[in-house]
Amino acid sequence: MTTATEYKPGFPANVGARLRWSRERVGLTQGQVAKLLGLRRPSVTEMELGGRKMSAEEAVRLSKIYTVSIIWLITGGNEA
């Protein structure tokens, strides 16, 4: 998991921005993430733009793919 020193709590400000920031940080394209999740690329685009909510299962898988805390990915906060 990514440590708190690698990102500031709340940054980026919304879930979609955190998804994009995390994906870019690990050097993956939207197409690569879609393939890992068994989705089409537009679904990943929509999640990053805020037009599609991710399921709980997708959130868990994305946090593992991006090596970030699921708490941070969803809320922007640190784990207690």
N, C-alpha and C positions, 0 to 999 in steps of 0.2 A: 504494500500500500504506500501511496505517496504520503510523505510526512507533512505536517503543518508548515514547515519551513519552506516548502516548495510552492505553496500558494497561500494567499491571504484569505481568511474567512470571508465569505460573501462575494469573493471575486472569482470569476465574473458574476454579474448581478442576477442573472436568471438561469434557469435550468438549461435552456437551449444554448445559451452562451457558454455555460460550463461544459456541456456536451461537446461543442465545437472546440473549445480551448483544449479539452482533454484529448480529443481525437488528434488534433494537430500536434499536441505535445508528444504523442507516441508515434507520430509519423504515418498515420493511416489515412486513407482516402475514405470518403463516404461509401464508395462501392465495396471496399474491403471490409468495412464494418458491417454493411448490409449482408455480405456473404457470410461473415462469422455468425450473424444473428439469424440467418435464414430469411431475410427480408429483401425487398427491392430497394435500390438506392434512394428513390424518392421518399420512402418512409423515413430514412435516416435524415434526409434534408428537412422534412417536415418536423421531425422531433427537434432538430437544431433551430428551426425557425419558430417553434412554439405552436405549430399548427396541428401537431399530433402528440398525444400523451403517450408516454412509454408505460408498458405494463410493469408490475413489480418484478417479474422474471427478467424482462429486458433491462431494468435498472440494475439488478444484481449482476447480470452478465456484462453490462457495459462498465460497471465499476471494476470488475475483474480485468476486462480487456484493457481499460485505461489505467489500471493500477492506482485508482483513487478510492477514497472512502465513499461508501454509498451515502452516508449522511451528508458529506460535503456535496456530492453530485446532486442530491435531491434538494437540500436546504441551503447550501452554501456555508453551513456552520461546521464547527469542529465536533468530534465525538466527545462526550462527557467522560 
